[in-house]
Amino acid sequence: MYEIMQDIENIFRKEPIVIKRNDLRNFIIIGDLHGDLLSLERIMEILNKWYGAVVFLGDYVDRGENSLETVLNAFHMKLEKPDLVFLLRGNHELEDVNSYYGFRMELISRFGSKGEELFHRFNEIFSQMPIAMIADNSRLIMLHGGVPINAKSIKDFDSIPKGIKESYENDLLLQILWNDPFEGKGYAPSPRGLGIYLFGEDIFNRFMRDSNAEMMIRAHQVFPSGYKYFFGNRLLSIFSSVNYVGRIINAKIVKYEYGKAKLISLLR
């Protein structure tokens, strides 16, 4: 496990905070997993027949029973195909979040005093993860949360330093990992907490125009159907854990090919 963690940290440290791969146009895109190992195993079966790139949108840990196996399997996939598998950071890859929602206690319950050391080691690695990806000739933006208040375009994301562990160390990072869309205009306070916002269609359209992008695929929100489109189908939100804190979700992943998104259900 420590060997995997060291190898994956070396890869993350070499990747930029925003990955730009405009040579890639075909993706399987995966939303929140939250320790749902069975959903990840189903996804891995689908990936056995897939020859394009794979993007995880974050939230590998917390709430589910198998956070450790889920994140280690994602790490292993990245190590096997570092140029085709991309692991983005979610809001649960923040130490103040995953210390509260289950990951820390899972490690301590399984490894005793060594679990606390593992917990901090994982969060060192999470702090080096990229937070967004641009692809398909800049048409597609992928991230976990949403559009922050103080960003004109995705170019502003490049100013965020790596190594941030806590939610409130950087307002821009906080909002990228936490903000949600809503069917309104402008910004509104989020029920998720202080410093987090909802963003409306006008904000989204301006951000996408200034980023020279056409579509955004993100995660972060739970919907019974496993997905929801916003803003004239230009923003797609997906959730990929079937069994989420006792709720059965019709979870989805997205096959994105040459500008078109197709939803794939994980229920069977």
Secondary structure, DSSP 8 states (H G I E B T S, - for coil): -HHHHHHHHHHHHHS-SEEEETT--EEEEE-B-TT-HHHHHHHHHHHTT--SEEEE-S--SSSSS-HHHHHHHHHHHHHH-TTTEEE---GGGSHHHHTTSSHHHHHHHHHTHHHHHHHHHHHHHHTTS--EEEETTTTEEEESS---TT-SSGGGGGG--S---SGGG-HHHHHHHH-EE-SSSSEEE-TT-TT-EEE-HHHHHHHHHHHT-SEEEE-----TTSEEEETTTTEEEEB--SEETTEE---EEEEEETTEEEEEE---
